[in-house]
Amino acid sequence: MVSVTGLRDGAAPEAGAAAGAGAGAAASAGAAAAGVELDVAALGVRGVNARLRELTSAAVVTVRNPAGRHSLAVGLDAQISVTIDGPAGYYLGGLGKRAAITVRGPTGWGLAENLMSGSVRVCGDASQAAAASAHGGLIVVEGNASLRAGISLKGATLAVAGDAGPFCGFMAQAGTILIGGDAGDGLGDSLYEAVIYVAGTVRGLGSDARVEDLGEADVAVVRDLVNRTGFGHIDPEKVTRVGSARQLYHFDTHNHGSY
């Protein structure tokens, strides 16, 4: 295990005994094989993020002492595995590609905002606007998600094991949302081409959202998501499908009260 602590930005990390005394490429290879630990309390958010972006594919990283700090693990672009060992703040894992991020705790607003690919899994609850504008990848919330989860979703997949708050899927343009519990009021308000599946109760639909027939293709999609997320409490054949009624695609003065 390579531990990086107490360094100023730009300083060279010290390698622990498990990584050996080699430097350069040998040290990097050892770090990828043995795993890396980064301490937010010592390095700060910028220091941790800079070191995460320096890592090459297959690296395994644990980020210690996140303490609810914002913007951790943003802008990653490598097939690395990152574990955030504790609660994280706003915008965790946003603007990223290819990385697999796991958070051992809850997260704040804007989880995985604008995610392009890869995955982000939260072992807890997520605050407002989880997966906002996410273009690709898989965002998994093992607890509940607050209001506006999946807002302006653009192709990613958001899976929530528990309940989702009001206005989930607001203006979602493409992608899939799976809710393992209940959905709050305003579900799918101003929905475009995204599809929402709810295992529990739908408390209220938003403007231009409607309940649609569940087909075999939908069951297959949900079953695949259940397998990928481990949400075994969801029966793929007993979910409610919510899609767009496609009445508000273009502004019409006759519908002004619905906007």
GUMIMI-10910 format. One line per 4 residues: for each residue x, y, z of N, C-alpha, C. Coordinates in nm, 2 decimals. Each point is the difference from the previous one (the first is absolute). Last residue first. Layout:
% residues N
X,Y,Z,X,Y,Z,X,Y,Z  ...;
END
This chain:
% residues 259
-4.66,2.47,-1.81,0.15,0.01,0.00,0.05,0.05,0.14  -0.47,-0.06,-0.15,0.07,-0.12,0.04,0.15,0.01,0.02  -0.31,0.35,-0.15,-0.02,-0.03,0.14,0.06,-0.13,0.05  0.00,0.15,-0.46,0.09,0.08,0.08,-0.02,-0.03,0.15;
-0.19,-0.18,-0.44,0.05,-0.08,0.11,0.08,0.08,0.10  -0.19,0.18,-0.40,-0.11,-0.07,0.06,0.04,-0.08,0.12  0.32,0.23,-0.27,-0.07,0.09,0.09,-0.12,-0.07,0.07  0.45,-0.25,-0.16,-0.13,0.03,-0.06,-0.08,0.09,0.10;
0.53,-0.24,-0.11,-0.09,0.10,0.07,-0.12,0.03,-0.07  0.25,-0.47,-0.04,0.01,0.13,-0.06,-0.09,0.09,0.07  0.04,-0.43,0.16,0.13,0.01,-0.07,0.02,0.14,-0.05  -0.38,-0.22,0.27,0.07,0.13,0.03,0.13,0.01,-0.07;
-0.29,-0.39,-0.02,-0.09,0.11,-0.03,0.07,0.14,0.02  0.13,-0.50,0.08,0.04,0.07,-0.12,-0.09,0.11,-0.04  0.02,-0.33,0.38,-0.12,0.01,-0.08,0.03,0.08,-0.13  0.36,-0.30,0.31,-0.05,0.13,-0.04,-0.12,-0.01,-0.08;
0.13,-0.37,0.38,0.07,0.06,-0.12,-0.07,0.13,-0.03  0.04,-0.44,0.39,-0.04,0.14,-0.02,0.08,0.06,-0.12  -0.14,-0.51,0.25,0.08,0.07,-0.10,-0.06,0.14,-0.02  0.01,-0.38,0.42,-0.08,0.09,-0.08,0.09,0.08,-0.09;
0.06,-0.52,0.22,0.03,0.14,0.01,-0.09,0.08,-0.09  0.06,-0.50,0.08,-0.10,0.08,0.08,0.04,0.14,0.02  0.26,-0.35,-0.22,-0.13,-0.01,-0.06,-0.11,0.08,0.07  0.46,-0.04,0.15,0.00,0.07,-0.13,-0.14,0.00,-0.07;
0.13,0.00,0.53,-0.05,-0.10,-0.10,-0.01,0.07,-0.13  0.31,0.12,0.45,-0.08,0.05,-0.11,-0.04,-0.12,-0.09  0.30,-0.03,0.38,-0.13,0.02,0.05,-0.10,0.05,-0.11  0.49,-0.08,-0.05,-0.09,-0.12,-0.01,-0.14,0.02,0.05;
0.43,0.28,-0.17,-0.13,0.04,0.07,-0.10,-0.11,-0.02  0.47,0.05,-0.17,-0.02,-0.08,0.11,-0.13,0.03,0.08  0.21,0.18,-0.43,0.00,0.08,0.12,-0.01,-0.09,0.13  -0.01,-0.19,-0.45,0.12,0.09,0.01,0.01,0.07,0.13;
-0.38,-0.27,-0.09,0.12,-0.08,0.01,0.13,0.08,0.01  -0.41,0.22,-0.07,-0.01,-0.07,0.13,0.13,-0.08,0.02  -0.06,0.19,-0.42,0.04,0.10,0.10,0.00,-0.06,0.14  -0.16,-0.26,-0.35,0.14,0.02,-0.02,0.05,0.10,0.11;
-0.46,-0.07,-0.02,0.07,-0.12,0.05,0.15,0.01,-0.01  -0.27,0.34,-0.19,0.00,0.00,0.14,0.07,-0.12,0.06  -0.05,0.01,-0.46,0.09,0.11,0.04,0.01,0.01,0.15  -0.30,-0.31,-0.19,0.14,-0.04,-0.02,0.10,0.11,0.04;
-0.46,0.09,0.01,0.03,-0.10,0.10,0.15,-0.05,-0.01  -0.17,0.28,-0.33,0.01,0.07,0.12,0.04,-0.09,0.12  -0.10,-0.18,-0.42,0.12,0.07,-0.01,0.03,0.07,0.13  -0.42,-0.21,-0.05,0.11,-0.09,0.02,0.14,0.06,0.00;
-0.40,0.33,0.12,0.02,-0.10,-0.10,0.11,-0.10,0.04  -0.37,0.37,0.22,0.13,-0.06,0.02,0.01,-0.12,-0.09  -0.30,0.48,-0.04,0.00,-0.14,0.01,0.14,-0.06,0.02  -0.09,0.50,0.17,-0.01,-0.07,-0.12,0.00,-0.15,0.02;
-0.09,0.52,0.25,0.03,-0.14,0.02,-0.03,-0.08,-0.13  0.15,0.53,0.01,-0.11,-0.09,0.01,0.05,-0.14,0.03  0.13,0.58,-0.04,0.04,-0.13,0.03,-0.12,-0.09,0.01  -0.01,0.48,-0.07,0.04,-0.07,-0.12,0.06,-0.14,0.03;
-0.01,0.31,0.42,-0.06,0.04,-0.13,0.06,-0.09,-0.11  0.03,-0.24,0.46,0.02,0.14,-0.04,-0.06,0.03,-0.14  -0.15,-0.38,0.40,0.07,0.03,-0.13,0.01,0.15,-0.03  -0.05,-0.30,0.48,-0.06,0.09,-0.09,0.09,0.02,-0.12;
0.06,-0.34,0.34,-0.09,0.09,0.08,-0.06,0.11,-0.09  0.17,-0.52,-0.06,0.03,0.13,-0.06,-0.10,0.10,0.06  0.22,-0.48,0.20,-0.12,0.08,-0.03,0.05,0.13,-0.07  0.32,-0.43,-0.03,-0.09,0.04,0.10,-0.12,0.08,-0.05;
0.36,-0.14,-0.28,-0.04,-0.12,0.07,-0.11,0.02,0.10  0.16,0.27,-0.47,-0.02,0.02,0.15,-0.06,-0.13,0.05  0.27,0.24,-0.46,-0.07,-0.12,0.05,0.00,0.02,0.16  0.07,0.33,-0.48,0.01,-0.02,0.15,-0.07,-0.13,0.04;
0.24,0.26,-0.47,-0.10,-0.09,0.05,0.03,-0.02,0.15  0.12,0.40,-0.42,0.04,-0.09,0.11,-0.12,-0.09,0.05  -0.01,0.36,-0.33,0.01,-0.13,-0.05,0.05,-0.10,0.11  -0.20,0.45,0.14,0.02,-0.01,-0.14,0.00,-0.15,-0.03;
-0.23,0.31,0.43,0.08,-0.11,-0.05,0.01,0.00,-0.15  -0.22,0.29,0.36,0.06,0.05,-0.12,0.10,-0.11,-0.06  -0.11,-0.15,0.46,-0.06,0.13,-0.05,0.08,0.05,-0.12  0.02,-0.42,0.29,0.01,0.01,-0.14,-0.05,0.13,-0.06;
-0.16,-0.08,0.48,0.09,-0.10,-0.07,-0.01,0.02,-0.15  -0.22,0.24,0.40,0.06,0.06,-0.12,0.09,-0.09,-0.07  -0.08,-0.13,0.51,-0.08,0.08,-0.09,0.08,0.05,-0.12  0.22,-0.42,0.23,-0.07,0.12,0.05,-0.09,0.06,-0.11;
0.15,-0.53,0.06,0.04,0.12,-0.07,-0.09,0.12,0.04  0.17,-0.51,0.23,-0.10,0.09,-0.04,0.06,0.12,-0.08  0.30,-0.43,0.01,-0.10,0.03,0.10,-0.11,0.08,-0.06  0.38,-0.13,-0.25,-0.04,-0.13,0.07,-0.11,0.02,0.11;
0.15,0.24,-0.49,-0.02,0.03,0.14,-0.05,-0.12,0.07  0.27,0.16,-0.49,-0.07,-0.10,0.08,-0.01,0.03,0.14  0.10,0.24,-0.52,0.00,0.02,0.15,-0.08,-0.12,0.06  0.27,0.15,-0.50,-0.09,-0.09,0.07,0.01,0.04,0.15;
0.09,0.27,-0.52,0.06,-0.09,0.11,-0.11,-0.07,0.08  -0.02,0.50,-0.25,0.02,-0.13,-0.05,0.06,-0.08,0.12  -0.19,0.44,0.06,0.00,-0.01,-0.14,0.02,-0.14,-0.06  -0.21,0.26,0.46,0.10,-0.10,-0.04,-0.02,-0.03,-0.14;
-0.23,0.33,0.32,0.06,0.03,-0.13,0.11,-0.10,-0.05  -0.14,-0.11,0.47,-0.04,0.13,-0.06,0.08,0.03,-0.12  0.02,-0.39,0.32,-0.01,-0.01,-0.14,-0.05,0.13,-0.07  -0.13,-0.03,0.49,0.10,-0.09,-0.05,-0.02,-0.01,-0.15;
-0.26,0.26,0.35,0.06,0.05,-0.13,0.12,-0.09,-0.05  -0.11,-0.06,0.52,-0.08,0.06,-0.11,0.08,0.04,-0.12  0.22,-0.39,0.28,-0.08,0.11,0.04,-0.07,0.06,-0.12  0.14,-0.52,0.09,0.05,0.11,-0.07,-0.09,0.12,0.04;
0.13,-0.51,0.25,-0.09,0.10,-0.05,0.07,0.11,-0.07  0.27,-0.45,0.04,-0.11,0.04,0.08,-0.09,0.10,-0.07  0.38,-0.18,-0.22,-0.06,-0.12,0.07,-0.12,0.04,0.08  0.20,0.21,-0.46,-0.01,0.04,0.14,-0.07,-0.12,0.07;
0.28,0.14,-0.50,-0.08,-0.10,0.08,0.00,0.03,0.15  0.11,0.22,-0.54,0.00,0.02,0.15,-0.09,-0.10,0.06  0.28,0.09,-0.49,-0.09,-0.08,0.07,0.01,0.03,0.15  0.10,0.32,-0.48,0.05,-0.09,0.11,-0.11,-0.09,0.06;
-0.07,0.36,-0.33,0.04,-0.13,-0.06,0.06,-0.10,0.10  -0.14,0.47,0.09,0.02,0.00,-0.14,0.06,-0.13,-0.06  -0.30,0.28,0.44,0.08,-0.11,-0.04,0.02,-0.01,-0.15  -0.22,0.34,0.31,0.07,0.02,-0.13,0.09,-0.11,-0.03;
-0.13,-0.07,0.47,-0.05,0.12,-0.07,0.09,0.01,-0.12  0.01,-0.35,0.36,-0.01,-0.02,-0.14,-0.05,0.12,-0.08  -0.13,0.03,0.49,0.10,-0.10,-0.05,-0.02,-0.02,-0.15  -0.24,0.31,0.32,0.06,0.03,-0.13,0.11,-0.10,-0.04;
-0.12,0.00,0.52,-0.08,0.05,-0.12,0.09,0.03,-0.12  0.19,-0.37,0.34,-0.08,0.12,0.02,-0.06,0.05,-0.13  0.14,-0.52,0.13,0.05,0.12,-0.07,-0.10,0.11,0.02  0.16,-0.48,0.28,-0.10,0.08,-0.06,0.06,0.12,-0.07;
0.28,-0.45,0.07,-0.10,0.05,0.09,-0.11,0.08,-0.08  0.38,-0.18,-0.22,-0.05,-0.12,0.08,-0.10,0.04,0.10  0.16,0.19,-0.50,-0.02,0.05,0.14,-0.06,-0.11,0.08  0.28,0.07,-0.50,-0.07,-0.09,0.09,-0.01,0.06,0.14;
0.12,0.10,-0.56,0.00,0.06,0.13,-0.09,-0.08,0.09  0.28,-0.06,-0.51,-0.10,-0.05,0.10,0.02,0.07,0.13  0.12,0.14,-0.55,0.04,-0.06,0.12,-0.12,-0.04,0.09  -0.01,0.44,-0.33,0.02,-0.15,-0.02,0.04,-0.05,0.14;
-0.14,0.46,-0.06,-0.01,-0.05,-0.14,0.01,-0.15,-0.01  -0.18,0.37,0.40,0.10,-0.10,-0.03,-0.03,-0.06,-0.14  -0.22,0.37,0.27,0.06,0.02,-0.13,0.10,-0.11,-0.04  -0.12,-0.03,0.49,-0.05,0.11,-0.08,0.08,0.00,-0.13;
0.00,-0.31,0.40,0.01,-0.04,-0.14,-0.05,0.11,-0.09  -0.16,0.08,0.48,0.10,-0.10,-0.03,-0.01,-0.03,-0.15  -0.23,0.35,0.29,0.05,0.01,-0.14,0.11,-0.11,-0.02  -0.09,0.09,0.52,-0.07,0.05,-0.12,0.08,-0.02,-0.13;
0.16,-0.32,0.39,-0.08,0.13,0.01,-0.06,0.04,-0.14  0.12,-0.51,0.19,0.05,0.11,-0.08,-0.09,0.12,0.01  0.13,-0.48,0.32,-0.09,0.09,-0.07,0.07,0.11,-0.08  0.24,-0.48,0.09,-0.07,0.09,0.09,-0.10,0.08,-0.08;
0.39,-0.23,-0.19,-0.04,-0.09,0.11,-0.07,0.09,0.11  0.10,0.07,-0.55,0.00,0.07,0.13,-0.06,-0.10,0.10  0.26,0.01,-0.52,-0.09,-0.07,0.10,0.01,0.06,0.13  0.13,0.08,-0.56,0.01,0.06,0.14,-0.10,-0.07,0.08;
0.27,-0.08,-0.52,-0.10,-0.02,0.10,0.03,0.07,0.13  0.11,0.03,-0.58,0.05,-0.06,0.13,-0.12,-0.02,0.09  0.00,0.40,-0.36,0.00,-0.14,-0.01,0.06,-0.05,0.14  -0.14,0.46,-0.07,0.00,-0.05,-0.14,0.00,-0.15,-0.01;
-0.18,0.40,0.38,0.08,-0.12,-0.02,-0.01,-0.04,-0.15  -0.20,0.39,0.25,0.06,0.00,-0.13,0.10,-0.12,-0.02  -0.13,0.04,0.49,-0.05,0.09,-0.10,0.09,0.00,-0.13  0.00,-0.27,0.44,0.03,-0.04,-0.13,-0.06,0.09,-0.11;
-0.19,0.14,0.45,0.08,-0.13,-0.01,0.02,-0.03,-0.15  -0.22,0.40,0.24,0.07,-0.01,-0.13,0.09,-0.12,-0.01  -0.12,0.16,0.50,-0.06,0.03,-0.12,0.09,-0.04,-0.12  0.14,-0.26,0.42,-0.08,0.12,-0.01,-0.05,0.02,-0.14;
0.11,-0.48,0.27,0.06,0.10,-0.08,-0.10,0.12,0.00  0.12,-0.48,0.33,-0.09,0.09,-0.08,0.08,0.10,-0.08  0.25,-0.46,0.12,-0.07,0.09,0.08,-0.09,0.08,-0.09  0.39,-0.25,-0.16,-0.05,-0.07,0.12,-0.07,0.10,0.09;
0.09,-0.03,-0.55,0.00,0.09,0.11,-0.05,-0.08,0.12  0.24,-0.10,-0.52,-0.09,-0.04,0.11,0.01,0.09,0.12  0.13,-0.03,-0.57,0.01,0.07,0.13,-0.11,-0.06,0.09  0.28,-0.08,-0.50,-0.10,-0.07,0.09,0.02,0.06,0.14;
0.13,0.20,-0.53,0.04,-0.04,0.14,-0.12,-0.07,0.07  -0.03,0.20,-0.46,0.07,-0.13,0.02,0.02,-0.04,0.14  -0.09,0.52,-0.09,-0.01,-0.11,-0.10,0.07,-0.12,0.06  -0.24,0.51,0.19,0.10,-0.10,-0.01,-0.03,-0.10,-0.11;
-0.22,0.41,0.24,0.08,0.03,-0.12,0.10,-0.11,-0.03  -0.17,-0.02,0.50,-0.06,0.07,-0.12,0.10,0.01,-0.11  0.02,-0.19,0.48,0.01,-0.08,-0.12,-0.05,0.06,-0.13  -0.17,0.23,0.44,0.09,-0.11,0.00,0.00,-0.07,-0.13;
-0.24,0.42,0.17,0.07,-0.03,-0.13,0.10,-0.11,0.00  -0.12,0.20,0.49,-0.06,0.02,-0.13,0.08,-0.05,-0.12  0.13,-0.23,0.46,-0.09,0.12,-0.02,-0.06,0.01,-0.14  0.15,-0.45,0.31,0.05,0.10,-0.09,-0.10,0.11,-0.02;
0.14,-0.44,0.38,-0.10,0.09,-0.07,0.07,0.10,-0.09  0.27,-0.45,0.08,-0.07,0.09,0.09,-0.10,0.09,-0.08  0.39,-0.24,-0.21,-0.02,-0.06,0.12,-0.07,0.09,0.11  0.05,-0.09,-0.56,0.00,0.12,0.10,-0.05,-0.06,0.13;
0.23,-0.24,-0.45,-0.09,-0.01,0.12,0.02,0.12,0.09  0.12,-0.16,-0.55,0.01,0.09,0.11,-0.10,-0.02,0.11  0.26,-0.21,-0.48,-0.10,-0.03,0.11,0.03,0.08,0.12  0.10,0.06,-0.57,0.05,-0.03,0.14,-0.11,-0.02,0.09;
0.09,0.11,-0.52,-0.07,-0.11,0.06,0.07,-0.04,0.14  -0.02,0.51,-0.22,0.07,-0.12,-0.01,-0.07,-0.11,0.07  -0.07,0.50,0.01,-0.01,-0.05,-0.14,0.10,-0.12,-0.01  -0.27,0.40,0.37,0.09,-0.12,-0.02,-0.02,-0.05,-0.15;
-0.22,0.39,0.26,0.08,0.01,-0.12,0.10,-0.12,-0.02  -0.15,0.06,0.50,-0.07,0.06,-0.12,0.10,0.00,-0.12  0.02,-0.14,0.50,0.01,-0.10,-0.11,-0.08,0.05,-0.12  -0.13,0.29,0.41,0.10,-0.11,0.00,-0.01,-0.08,-0.12;
-0.26,0.41,0.17,0.07,-0.01,-0.13,0.12,-0.10,0.00  -0.16,0.17,0.49,-0.07,0.01,-0.13,0.10,-0.03,-0.12  -0.02,-0.19,0.54,0.05,0.11,-0.08,-0.06,-0.01,-0.14  -0.07,-0.28,0.41,-0.10,0.08,-0.06,0.05,0.11,-0.09;
0.29,-0.33,0.23,-0.07,0.09,0.09,-0.10,0.10,-0.07  0.37,-0.35,-0.13,-0.07,0.10,-0.08,-0.07,0.10,0.08  0.35,-0.38,0.11,-0.04,0.12,0.07,-0.07,0.10,-0.10  0.26,-0.37,-0.26,-0.03,0.00,0.14,-0.04,0.14,0.05;
0.02,-0.32,-0.47,0.01,0.14,0.04,-0.05,0.01,0.15  0.21,-0.40,-0.35,-0.09,0.03,0.11,0.02,0.14,0.04  0.10,-0.32,-0.48,0.03,0.11,0.09,-0.11,0.01,0.11  0.24,-0.29,-0.44,-0.10,-0.02,0.10,0.04,0.10,0.11;
0.11,-0.08,-0.57,0.04,0.05,0.14,-0.12,-0.02,0.09  0.00,-0.08,-0.48,0.01,-0.11,0.09,0.05,0.04,0.14  0.10,0.34,-0.39,-0.10,-0.10,0.00,0.04,-0.11,0.09  0.24,0.45,0.11,-0.03,-0.07,-0.12,-0.10,-0.11,0.02;
0.11,0.50,0.27,0.00,-0.14,0.00,-0.04,-0.06,-0.13  0.00,0.47,0.12,0.13,-0.05,-0.04,0.00,-0.15,-0.01  -0.38,0.24,0.17,0.01,0.02,-0.15,0.14,-0.05,-0.05  -0.08,0.00,0.47,-0.09,-0.10,-0.07,0.01,0.01,-0.15;
0.23,0.32,0.26,0.07,-0.13,0.00,-0.09,-0.11,-0.06  -0.18,0.44,0.04,0.12,0.00,-0.09,0.07,-0.14,0.00  -0.36,0.07,0.30,-0.04,-0.01,-0.13,0.11,0.00,-0.10  0.10,0.06,0.46,-0.05,-0.14,-0.03,-0.04,-0.01,-0.14;
0.14,0.43,0.13,0.11,-0.10,0.00,-0.05,-0.14,-0.03  -0.32,0.34,0.06,0.07,0.01,-0.13,0.12,-0.09,-0.01  -0.26,0.00,0.40,-0.07,-0.05,-0.11,0.07,0.01,-0.13  0.29,-0.05,0.45,-0.11,0.09,-0.04,-0.07,-0.06,-0.13;
0.37,-0.19,0.30,0.02,0.05,-0.14,-0.09,0.11,-0.05  -0.03,-0.22,0.44,0.13,0.04,-0.02,0.03,0.07,-0.13  -0.43,-0.18,0.12,0.04,0.09,0.11,0.14,0.05,-0.02  -0.17,-0.33,-0.29,-0.05,0.13,-0.03,0.04,0.10,0.11;
0.25,-0.45,-0.17,-0.06,0.05,0.12,-0.05,0.15,-0.03  0.11,-0.49,-0.28,0.02,0.14,0.00,-0.08,0.06,0.12  0.22,-0.50,-0.20,-0.08,0.07,0.10,0.03,0.15,-0.01  0.05,-0.48,-0.34,0.05,0.14,0.05,-0.10,0.05,0.10;
0.16,-0.51,-0.24,-0.10,0.09,0.04,0.06,0.13,0.06  0.22,-0.40,-0.21,-0.03,-0.02,0.14,-0.11,0.09,0.05  0.14,-0.01,-0.47,-0.03,-0.14,0.04,-0.04,0.00,0.15  0.12,0.41,-0.20,-0.12,-0.05,-0.06,-0.03,-0.14,0.05;
0.40,0.20,0.14,-0.12,0.07,0.06,-0.13,-0.06,-0.06  0.41,-0.15,-0.17,-0.02,-0.06,0.13,-0.12,0.07,0.06  0.14,0.17,-0.40,-0.05,-0.13,-0.02,-0.04,-0.07,0.13  0.22,0.42,0.01,-0.14,0.01,-0.05,-0.06,-0.13,-0.02;
0.45,0.01,0.12,-0.08,0.04,0.11,-0.15,0.01,-0.04  0.32,-0.09,-0.34,-0.01,-0.12,0.09,-0.09,0.04,0.12  0.11,0.34,-0.31,-0.10,-0.10,-0.05,-0.02,-0.12,0.09  0.24,0.38,0.25,-0.04,0.01,-0.14,-0.10,-0.11,-0.04;
0.31,-0.12,0.41,-0.06,0.12,-0.04,-0.05,-0.01,-0.14  0.12,-0.36,0.46,0.02,0.05,-0.14,-0.07,0.13,-0.03  0.00,-0.29,0.41,0.08,0.13,0.00,0.02,0.05,-0.14  -0.43,-0.30,0.19,0.14,-0.01,-0.02,0.06,0.13,-0.01;
-0.46,-0.12,0.11,0.03,0.04,-0.14,0.14,-0.02,-0.04  -0.17,-0.09,0.44,-0.06,-0.09,-0.09,0.03,0.03,-0.14  0.14,0.29,0.36,0.08,-0.12,-0.02,-0.05,-0.09,-0.10  -0.16,0.50,-0.07,0.02,-0.08,0.12,0.08,-0.13,-0.03;
0.03,0.50,-0.25,-0.06,-0.14,-0.01,0.03,-0.08,0.12  -0.08,0.55,-0.12,0.09,-0.10,0.06,-0.06,-0.13,-0.01  -0.07,0.44,-0.34,-0.05,-0.08,0.11,0.10,-0.10,0.05  0.10,0.50,-0.21,0.00,-0.14,-0.04,-0.06,-0.08,0.12;
-0.14,0.52,-0.11,0.10,-0.08,0.07,-0.01,-0.14,-0.05  -0.31,0.34,-0.12,0.12,0.00,-0.08,0.11,-0.08,0.06  -0.37,0.19,0.32,-0.02,-0.03,-0.14,0.13,0.01,-0.08  0.05,-0.14,0.50,-0.05,0.12,-0.07,-0.02,-0.04,-0.14;
-0.03,-0.36,0.41,0.08,0.06,-0.10,-0.06,0.13,-0.06  -0.15,-0.36,0.35,0.08,0.11,0.04,0.09,0.07,-0.10  -0.16,-0.50,-0.12,-0.05,0.09,0.11,0.09,0.12,0.02  -0.09,-0.49,-0.28,0.04,0.13,-0.03,-0.07,0.10,0.10;
0.13,-0.57,-0.08,-0.07,0.11,0.08,0.05,0.13,-0.03  -0.02,-0.53,-0.21,0.07,0.12,0.00,-0.09,0.11,0.07  0.04,-0.57,0.02,-0.08,0.12,0.00,0.09,0.12,0.00;
END
